[in-house]
């Protein structure tokens, strides 16, 4: 799973054979989703529809991964698929993932929630809000991210810095 996720993040699949097998197997759903994500980045037309099928999975962690991936790989068409999931769980981190993915897909309510989540009492939610701010191209949140550089949680500080560096790089590229 870690290898497939890492390859997804660096937009690689090797020769694609092992990743295709991983995407087709059904014993390890986390591996299947991460392999599908890596294959989606390579243009595999079956990958994103496969990820969508896991939005209603009984396992909350599997649903969270599917929501996260669609926030990065999906389209505006996924907004109505993700929005009702917010109310489907009382788990705050899952709800935040839904909100953040909606923001990354261009949903105004998701963007408002992401901004609010940068000040959450929950350090994990602040961390992922800082990460998704970059995915959402939410450059207007730069001042909040700068404040989060002094967050008591190290990972939240690192993610805020990462997003600020991403924004600076984007601004310097024509």
C-alpha positions, -999 to 999 in steps of 0.1 A, spaced: 0 0 0 28 24 9 46 17 -23 15 22 -44 7 55 -26 43 67 -31 42 59 -68 8 77 -70 24 108 -54 53 108 -78 32 100 -108 48 67 -116 37 31 -120 69 13 -131 61 -9 -161 24 -8 -150 20 -46 -147 22 -49 -109 1 -18 -105 -26 -32 -128 -26 -64 -108 -29 -44 -76 -58 -24 -90 -76 -56 -100 -71 -76 -68 -99 -74 -41 -82 -87 -10 -66 -54 1 -89 -25 -7 -64 2 4 -39 -13 -20 -66 -14 -47 -75 22 -42 -39 35 -42 -30 14 -73 -61 28 -90 -50 63 -81 -15 57 -96 -31 43 -127 -56 72 -130 -26 96 -131 -13 76 -160 -47 80 -178 -62 46 -172 -99 52 -180 -111 25 -155 -93 39 -125 -114 69 -114 -147 51 -119 -133 23 -97 -124 48 -70 -159 62 -71 -174 28 -62 -157 29 -28 -175 61 -17 -202 39 -1 -179 12 13 -188 0 48 -152 6 60 -149 43 69 -111 43 62 -117 30 27 -144 57 21 -120 83 34 -93 72 10 -118 73 -19 -129 108 -9 -93 120 -7 -84 106 -41 -115 120 -58 -106 154 -44 -74 152 -63 -83 131 -93 -121 136 -97 -141 164 -113 -169 188 -105 -192 158 -112 -180 143 -80 -193 171 -58 -228 157 -55 -213 123 -48 -192 136 -19 -214 163 -4 -240 139 12 -211 118 28 -204 147 52 -236 139 71 -231 101 68 -206 100 96 -201 116 130 -163 111 127 -148 147 125 -118 137 104 -139 119 78 -162 149 76 -132 172 71 -118 150 43 -151 153 26 -152 191 30 -116 194 19 -121 173 -12 -151 194 -21 -130 225 -18 -104 210 -41 -131 203 -66 -142 239 -66 -172 237 -42 -177 271 -24 -191 255 8 -162 231 9 -138 260 6 -155 278 35 -153 247 56 -116 242 47 -109 278 59 -127 272 92 -108 238 96 -75 256 95 -84 268 130 -99 235 142 -93 223 178 -82 190 162 -46 190 151 -52 164 124 -79 184 109 -57 215 108 -30 194 92 -52 182 64 -68 215 59 -33 230 53 -26 202 28 -58 206 9 -55 244 8 -29 238 -19 -50 213 -37 -79 238 -37 -55 266 -49 -68 286 -20 -41 313 -21 -65 337 -3 -58 316 28 -21 325 28 -23 346 60 -40 318 79 -14 294 67 14 317 78 -2 318 113 -3 280 112 35 280 109 34 284 147 8 256 152 15 235 183 13 203 161 45 198 141 27 181 112 3 210 108 33 234 107 50 213 81 19 211 59 13 248 61 49 255 51 46 230 22 14 247 9 30 282 12 60 270 -7 37 255 -33 19 288 -36 52 307 -39 64 284 -66 31 287 -85 34 325 -84 69 325 -97 61 302 -127 47 319 -158 
